[in-house]
Amino acid sequence: METTAENLSNLWSFNWGAMEVLIGGKSSIDLTELEMRDRTDALEFLRYYGYDPENPQDAQKIHSVICEAWNFIEKYLMPLEWASGRRPPDDLLMADDACVILLAASDRRTDSGLRQAWACAVLRVMHTLAHIDGVAKFADVEAARTQIMNRFLKYIFRNAEGQLCFGSRENSVQLDRIEWKLRKSRESILLKLLHKKANVAETIYDLLGMRIITKNLSDVMVVVKFLREFHMVSFPNCNPARARNSLIDIEGFKHNVDMLREMLEEGRIQPHEFTNILQGLTKPISLGNHSNPHTAKDYRAVQLTCRQLIRYPNPSLQWQDKMSRFIEEGKSTPIMQAVCKEILLMAASEEKVIEGFFPFELQVMDEESASQNAIGDAAHDRYKQSQVKAARRRVLHRVLTLNDLPALRSV
């Protein structure tokens, strides 16, 4: 076949935005436009994404995600502008068909710039919601919460004086308190994903977590030791890339502990002196740059990101139990009995138990650091405000910079 200029030009024509996502490390939600040629192309895109708009169940799901995405933008990212009438065009706001939004995001005509920007904005949030739903359905979060908590509860107790302790009855440290994060809210997950470069729900590590707060700074190191010693965490299942220490000068601590242990073993100091001296010598670390730009620079904690293998009964097998009881009761016709037995034989190969690793986050700090973390630049509301600002810029940057904001709403 003859190679024409047109064929050659088409062969070497690239969607550079998509190429950057595929091999350039760019997140798809940072694209400023799409390239859907027509409705057929948009339908194919959605089907390969995982949703068929012509399937009533999928169509209902798509509509639900569109509504939730607009609601999130209104409530969290631009409440003041929205209240003053700066809203997307009605055909996008009321759309129950994702193809309409995909085609609007692909419209590069000069007079459609703002409409395209709105379409891209809502698609960014919709994509993130789809990832969240996919992960939420993959794992039984309640089973993970129970199994992870049970590992820790065995080593939390009150001593004879009523003090909260962590460890064993023979060796423990006193705690101020323990704070459990039993489940991250949907809005918090969405905000976190919208400012993460990868924007993939699998990278959310703190769906579950806990904060262990000791009375003394030096006891933080003993808590970390107990986590491994009592197998509350398995160190091969800890993520070294996410280990953080903005609390204790480890090298200084190691030197002081080794020196004091030698003095204790030689009888130069008494046990109560060891503890008092160590508390006085334990120094906070000199804080440097944080890898998380939304964490306040003076937030102090030892942080571990771990995972635990979770096992729970396969929920899809509940119907098999009901069918087995139906057969045992023998109240149906022989044909129905035979059909049920055949179905059970076909399903016999299904896994009875589902298992998978579930991530969780641990923070350890002393009482004084916890108090400091709760005020000033380290306060949690400042952290959330930073996340909201970052998500707002990422989702709405073109919408907010175009000059015709007052004319957003069609009439």
CORKANOR-V182872 format. One record per residue. N is the residue number from 1. PHI is phi as a letter, one per 20 degrees, with the letter a starting at -180 (none if undefined). NEAR is the number of other ideal C-beta (glycine too) atoms within 8 Angstrom. Layout:
<<N & PHI & NEAR> <N & PHI & NEAR>>
This chain:
<<1 & none & 2> <2 & f & 3> <3 & e & 5> <4 & e & 6> <5 & f & 5> <6 & f & 6> <7 & f & 8> <8 & f & 9> <9 & f & 8> <10 & f & 7> <11 & f & 6> <12 & d & 6> <13 & e & 5> <14 & d & 5> <15 & e & 6> <16 & f & 6> <17 & f & 11> <18 & f & 9> <19 & f & 10> <20 & f & 10> <21 & f & 10> <22 & f & 6> <23 & c & 5> <24 & d & 7> <25 & m & 4> <26 & e & 9> <27 & f & 8> <28 & f & 8> <29 & f & 12> <30 & e & 7> <31 & f & 11> <32 & e & 6> <33 & a & 10> <34 & d & 9> <35 & c & 8> <36 & e & 11> <37 & f & 6> <38 & b & 7> <39 & f & 7> <40 & f & 7> <41 & f & 9> <42 & f & 13> <43 & f & 11> <44 & f & 8> <45 & g & 10> <46 & f & 14> <47 & f & 9> <48 & f & 6> <49 & f & 7> <50 & p & 5> <51 & c & 12> <52 & d & 7> <53 & f & 12> <54 & e & 6> <55 & e & 8> <56 & g & 5> <57 & f & 6> <58 & f & 11> <59 & f & 11> <60 & f & 8> <61 & f & 9> <62 & f & 14> <63 & f & 9> <64 & f & 8> <65 & f & 12> <66 & g & 14> <67 & f & 8> <68 & f & 9> <69 & f & 12> <70 & f & 11> <71 & f & 8> <72 & f & 12> <73 & f & 15> <74 & f & 11> <75 & f & 7> <76 & d & 10> <77 & e & 12> <78 & b & 11> <79 & f & 9> <80 & f & 6> <81 & f & 9> <82 & f & 10> <83 & f & 6> <84 & e & 6> <85 & o & 7> <86 & e & 10> <87 & c & 8> <88 & f & 11> <89 & g & 10> <90 & g & 8> <91 & f & 8> <92 & e & 14> <93 & f & 9> <94 & e & 6> <95 & f & 10> <96 & d & 7> <97 & d & 8> <98 & f & 13> <99 & f & 11> <100 & g & 10> <101 & f & 15> <102 & f & 15> <103 & f & 12> <104 & f & 13> <105 & f & 13> <106 & d & 12> <107 & e & 10> <108 & d & 6> <109 & f & 6> <110 & g & 4> <111 & f & 4> <112 & d & 10> <113 & g & 10> <114 & f & 10> <115 & f & 12> <116 & f & 14> <117 & f & 12> <118 & f & 14> <119 & f & 14> <120 & f & 14> <121 & f & 14> <122 & f & 15> <123 & f & 13> <124 & f & 12> <125 & f & 14> <126 & g & 13> <127 & f & 11> <128 & f & 14> <129 & f & 12> <130 & f & 12> <131 & f & 13> <132 & f & 13> <133 & f & 9> <134 & f & 9> <135 & f & 11> <136 & f & 8> <137 & e & 5> <138 & f & 6> <139 & c & 9> <140 & e & 9> <141 & f & 11> <142 & f & 6> <143 & f & 10> <144 & f & 14> <145 & g & 11> <146 & f & 8> <147 & f & 11> <148 & f & 13> <149 & f & 9> <150 & f & 8> <151 & f & 10> <152 & e & 10> <153 & f & 7> <154 & f & 7> <155 & d & 11> <156 & d & 10> <157 & b & 8> <158 & d & 6> <159 & e & 8> <160 & f & 3> <161 & e & 4> <162 & n & 5> <163 & e & 7> <164 & f & 11> <165 & c & 12> <166 & c & 14> <167 & p & 10> <168 & d & 7> <169 & f & 4> <170 & e & 4> <171 & c & 4> <172 & b & 11> <173 & c & 13> <174 & e & 12> <175 & d & 13> <176 & e & 10> <177 & a & 6> <178 & c & 11> <179 & d & 7> <180 & d & 7> <181 & d & 11> <182 & e & 5> <183 & a & 8> <184 & f & 9> <185 & f & 6> <186 & g & 6> <187 & f & 8> <188 & f & 8> <189 & f & 13> <190 & f & 13> <191 & f & 13> <192 & f & 10> <193 & f & 15> <194 & f & 15> <195 & d & 10> <196 & e & 9> <197 & g & 4> <198 & f & 6> <199 & l & 12> <200 & c & 8> <201 & f & 11> <202 & f & 6> <203 & e & 8> <204 & e & 12> <205 & e & 10> <206 & d & 11> <207 & g & 12> <208 & c & 16> <209 & a & 11> <210 & b & 13> <211 & c & 13> <212 & d & 12> <213 & d & 13> <214 & e & 17> <215 & f & 9> <216 & d & 11> <217 & f & 13> <218 & f & 10> <219 & f & 12> <220 & g & 14> <221 & f & 10> <222 & f & 10> <223 & f & 13> <224 & f & 11> <225 & f & 8> <226 & f & 13> <227 & g & 11> <228 & e & 10> <229 & f & 6> <230 & e & 10> <231 & m & 7> <232 & f & 9> <233 & c & 12> <234 & d & 8> <235 & f & 6> <236 & f & 4> <237 & e & 9> <238 & e & 12> <239 & e & 10> <240 & f & 5> <241 & f & 4> <242 & d & 9> <243 & f & 10> <244 & c & 8> <245 & c & 9> <246 & d & 10> <247 & c & 14> <248 & c & 13> <249 & f & 9> <250 & f & 8> <251 & f & 6> <252 & f & 9> <253 & f & 13> <254 & g & 8> <255 & f & 8> <256 & f & 11> <257 & f & 10> <258 & f & 8> <259 & f & 8> <260 & f & 13> <261 & f & 9> <262 & f & 8> <263 & f & 10> <264 & f & 11> <265 & f & 6> <266 & e & 6> <267 & m & 5> <268 & f & 5> <269 & c & 9> <270 & e & 5> <271 & g & 6> <272 & f & 6> <273 & f & 8> <274 & g & 13> <275 & f & 8> <276 & f & 8> <277 & f & 10> <278 & f & 12> <279 & g & 10> <280 & f & 6> <281 & e & 9> <282 & f & 11> <283 & d & 8> <284 & f & 9> <285 & f & 10> <286 & e & 5> <287 & f & 7> <288 & d & 4> <289 & f & 3> <290 & e & 9> <291 & f & 4> <292 & e & 5> <293 & f & 6> <294 & e & 8> <295 & e & 8> <296 & f & 11> <297 & f & 7> <298 & d & 10> <299 & f & 10> <300 & d & 12> <301 & a & 13> <302 & e & 13> <303 & c & 12> <304 & c & 13> <305 & d & 14> <306 & c & 13> <307 & b & 11> <308 & c & 14> <309 & f & 7> <310 & d & 14> <311 & c & 8> <312 & b & 9> <313 & g & 7> <314 & f & 10> <315 & f & 6> <316 & f & 6> <317 & e & 11> <318 & f & 7> <319 & f & 7> <320 & f & 9> <321 & f & 8> <322 & f & 8> <323 & f & 11> <324 & f & 9> <325 & f & 8> <326 & f & 10> <327 & f & 11> <328 & f & 6> <329 & f & 6> <330 & m & 6> <331 & e & 4> <332 & e & 7> <333 & f & 5> <334 & g & 5> <335 & f & 6> <336 & f & 8> <337 & f & 11> <338 & f & 8> <339 & f & 8> <340 & f & 12> <341 & f & 9> <342 & f & 8> <343 & f & 9> <344 & f & 12> <345 & f & 7> <346 & f & 6> <347 & e & 9> <348 & f & 6> <349 & e & 3> <350 & f & 8> <351 & f & 5> <352 & f & 6> <353 & c & 8> <354 & e & 9> <355 & c & 7> <356 & a & 8> <357 & e & 8> <358 & c & 13> <359 & e & 13> <360 & b & 16> <361 & d & 14> <362 & d & 14> <363 & c & 11> <364 & c & 15> <365 & b & 15> <366 & e & 14> <367 & g & 10> <368 & f & 7> <369 & f & 13> <370 & f & 12> <371 & f & 8> <372 & f & 11> <373 & f & 14> <374 & e & 8> <375 & c & 7> <376 & m & 7> <377 & f & 7> <378 & e & 13> <379 & f & 11> <380 & f & 6> <381 & f & 6> <382 & f & 10> <383 & g & 12> <384 & f & 9> <385 & f & 8> <386 & f & 10> <387 & f & 12> <388 & f & 11> <389 & f & 8> <390 & f & 12> <391 & f & 13> <392 & f & 11> <393 & f & 8> <394 & f & 12> <395 & e & 13> <396 & d & 13> <397 & g & 8> <398 & f & 11> <399 & f & 11> <400 & f & 10> <401 & e & 5> <402 & f & 10> <403 & e & 3> <404 & e & 7> <405 & g & 10> <406 & f & 6> <407 & e & 5> <408 & f & 12> <409 & e & 9> <410 & f & 5> <411 & c & 2>>
